[in-house]
Amino acid sequence: MAHQTRIRCMVMRGGTSKGVYLLEHDLPLDPERREQVILKIFGSPDPRQIDGLGGADPLTSKVAIVGPPSVEGADVDYTFGQVEINKACVHFNGNCGNISAGVGPFAIMRGLVKAQEPVTTVRIYNTNSKKILVEEVPVEDGEPAVYGDFSIPGVPGSGAEIRIDFSRTAGAATGKLLPTGNPVDEVEVPGYGRISMSLVDMGNPIAFLRAADLGLRGTERPDEVDGNPKLLKKLEACRTAAAVRLGFMKAGEETPALPLLAFTAPPADYVDFTTGRQIHKEEMDFTARLMFMGIMHKTYAGTGSICTAAAAKIPGTLVYQQVENAKEKQAIRIGHPAGVMPVNTLADYQGGQVIFRNVGNSRTARRIMDGYVYIRE
């Protein structure tokens, strides 16, 4: 066979991640065949992803599949995939908030949603979580706006502000905001004893731990954690125990991609590892570090920020305990390795229940490349 197969694609930066955006009808209908095509697009499995579009980093090995809506009230369907680098596997069991930021602009550019100035509202049905996200995309001259004065830590320069509301994503993976019904669980972690965790599910499920319970400060740089095999083993053991408690797996099975794991600590001064800028404790409500695909996230995941902000508003959770006057705050400020991420978080408290009216953040997104990717059959 002399010819390669070409597939139309767009490479976009969404928030602090980068991904390949594809139209659903350009991919095979068969799930197994579709996964094989995606792996070829990215060049997986290969530690450098040298024969594909992947960037050899979990934050740049992501795919968004977008198509017509399958549910009432949505403008488009969107399926997120986390493409493994060293394995022939694509995980479709969670969403990525950063990649989500590019879905609205992509849908407009591909003609799935009619552009309306100055802002186009795009209702996105995420098939992974079976929840609807609502995006407000700035539009200029019939195209998603690129230039603006909104900046996010971890991305050079500034861009047009895209607002995303995730308030409808409570219980995305488990059906409940607090899957176990408890703000704190004492979880037995084989080899390490009982460790306190808050298991919360909004956007994506996360197991929250106290940094101090792990012997950590909460201000660690990615290299400090990623270069410590003993610590990585302990953190993965905690995540595995949380997955068992959530019913995502049975003891002895391979640990799935979810839940994510985060550890938090009170506000503290530290240095942005990407720029060397001093970050002051007054800028944040607490510090947080997120584990993602076996290593520390270099900034903070979009859905991770949503779940973290939600946890900060739920009385009794380990995150709530870190925040002063959490109920009164309209925005939760998360101190992560590359800066501070604010998340709009409005909640009502009725009869012991927390009802979220808005849980959202602002991102920027940009089309980097539009064309065809070529794969070998």
Secondary structure, DSSP 8 states (H G I E B T S, - for coil): ----EEEEEEEEEETTEEEEEEEGGGS-SSHHHHHHHHHHHHT-S-TT-TTSS--SSGGG-EEEEEES-SSTT-SEEEEEEEE-SSSS-EE-SS--HHHHHHHHHHHHHTTSS---SSEEEEEEEETTTTEEEEEEEEEETTEE----SB--TTSSS-B--EEEE-GGGBTTTTSSSSTTS-S-EEEEETTTEEEEEEEEEBSSEEEEEETGGGT--S---HHHHHT-HHHHHHHHHHHHHHHHHTTSS-TTS---S-SEEEEEES---EE-TTT--EE-GGG-SEEEEEEETTEE-SS--HHHHHHHHHHHHSTTSTTGGGSTTGGG-SEEEEEETTEEEEEEEEEEEETTEEEEEEEEEEE-EEEEEEEEEEE--
